[in-house]
Structure formats: structure tokens, C-alpha cells
């Protein structure tokens, strides 16, 4: 069974047993979460799309805070002596999909 679910404004294609990184969720490690905003379900070739989908994706929080790679934004204006360096690391939550019901 395959589903497309909307988590924190982004769409993810998931199956039972998948582990993925989503934008940071306000939950602790070990908590169970349910995502009700399911956009598509493929059950052995039978597609349900839009309002016909009455599915819930259940997942467990594996790691509540995972930091992404450091991204550097560097600005410079030549011959002016202007240089500005700014960096950040995006925060993610690692989840494991338990079931699609």
C-alpha cells in the first residue's frame, strides 16, 4: 500500500516501514503521530484520490531533532569592501511509518 501524505506543507510518498525526514514536528522521541491529510492511496492498483480518501497514516517519532547540512549564504560587492556571510542548518524530525489505514 502506497500513500501520498501532506506533512507540514510538503508532500511525501510513503509506505509502511519507511523512514523519512520531515520538517521539525513538535513531538518527543517515541511519540506516536497520525497524519490525516492523505492526498492519494494506492491499494494494489486501486487508486483513491481527493475527497474519496478516508485514510490515516500512523507514524512513530524516531529522532525529534536532526540537523541538516550547513548552508552558507555569502554576499559580496566587488571593489566596495562589502562582505556578509550567513549560515544556517535546517531542523528535521525523523519518523518511521507504521501503517496506512
C-alpha positions as CSV (number, residue, x, y, z in Angstrom):
1,X,0.0,0.0,0.0
2,X,1.3,3.4,-1.0
3,X,0.1,6.9,0.1
4,X,0.9,10.5,-0.6
5,X,0.5,12.5,2.6
6,X,0.9,16.2,3.3
7,X,3.2,16.8,6.3
8,X,4.0,20.4,7.4
9,X,3.1,21.8,3.9
10,X,5.1,19.3,2.0
11,X,4.0,16.1,0.2
12,X,5.7,12.8,0.8
13,X,5.2,9.4,-0.9
14,X,5.2,6.8,1.9
15,X,4.8,3.1,2.5
16,X,4.5,1.1,5.7
17,X,8.0,0.6,7.2
18,X,9.6,3.7,5.5
19,X,11.8,6.0,7.5
20,X,12.0,9.6,6.4
21,X,13.0,13.1,7.4
22,X,10.2,15.7,7.6
23,X,10.3,19.4,8.8
24,X,10.5,19.6,12.5
25,X,7.4,18.5,14.4
26,X,6.5,19.4,18.0
27,X,6.7,15.9,19.5
28,X,9.1,13.9,21.6
29,X,11.1,10.8,20.6
30,X,8.9,7.7,20.9
31,X,5.6,9.6,20.4
32,X,3.0,8.2,18.0
33,X,1.6,10.7,15.5
34,X,-1.2,10.4,12.9
35,X,-1.4,12.3,9.7
36,X,-5.0,12.7,8.4
37,X,-4.2,14.9,5.4
38,X,-3.8,12.0,2.9
39,X,-4.0,13.0,-0.8
40,X,-3.8,9.7,-2.6
41,X,-3.9,6.0,-1.7
42,X,-2.8,3.1,-4.0
43,X,-4.0,-0.2,-2.7
44,X,-2.8,-2.9,-5.1
45,X,-3.7,-0.9,-8.2
46,X,-6.9,0.7,-6.8
47,X,-6.4,4.4,-6.6
48,X,-8.3,6.8,-4.3
49,X,-7.8,10.5,-4.9
50,X,-9.2,13.7,-3.4
51,X,-12.3,13.6,-1.1
52,X,-12.6,9.8,-1.7
53,X,-9.6,9.2,0.5
54,X,-10.5,8.3,4.1
55,X,-7.1,7.1,5.3
56,X,-4.8,7.9,8.2
57,X,-1.1,7.5,8.2
58,X,0.3,6.5,11.6
59,X,4.0,7.0,12.4
60,X,6.4,7.0,15.3
61,X,9.0,9.7,16.1
62,X,12.4,8.1,15.8
63,X,14.5,11.2,16.4
64,X,12.9,14.5,17.3
65,X,15.8,16.7,16.2
66,X,18.1,16.1,13.2
67,X,20.1,18.9,11.8
68,X,20.6,19.2,8.0
69,X,23.7,20.2,6.2
70,X,25.1,23.7,6.8
71,X,24.1,26.1,4.1
72,X,26.2,29.3,3.7
73,X,24.8,32.4,2.1
74,X,27.7,34.7,1.1
75,X,27.1,38.2,-0.3
76,X,29.8,40.4,-1.7
77,X,30.1,43.6,-3.7
78,X,33.3,43.9,-5.6
79,X,35.6,46.8,-5.1
80,X,33.4,48.1,-2.2
81,X,34.8,46.1,0.7
82,X,31.3,44.7,1.4
83,X,31.2,41.0,2.5
84,X,28.5,39.3,4.5
85,X,28.5,35.7,5.5
86,X,25.4,34.0,7.0
87,X,24.8,30.3,7.6
88,X,22.1,28.0,8.9
89,X,21.2,24.4,9.5
90,X,17.6,23.3,8.9
91,X,16.0,21.2,11.6
92,X,14.2,17.9,10.7
93,X,12.4,15.2,12.6
94,X,13.0,11.5,11.6
95,X,9.8,9.4,11.6
96,X,9.1,5.8,10.8
97,X,5.8,5.0,9.1
98,X,3.9,2.2,10.9
99,X,0.7,1.8,9.0
100,X,-1.7,3.3,6.4
101,X,-5.3,2.6,7.4
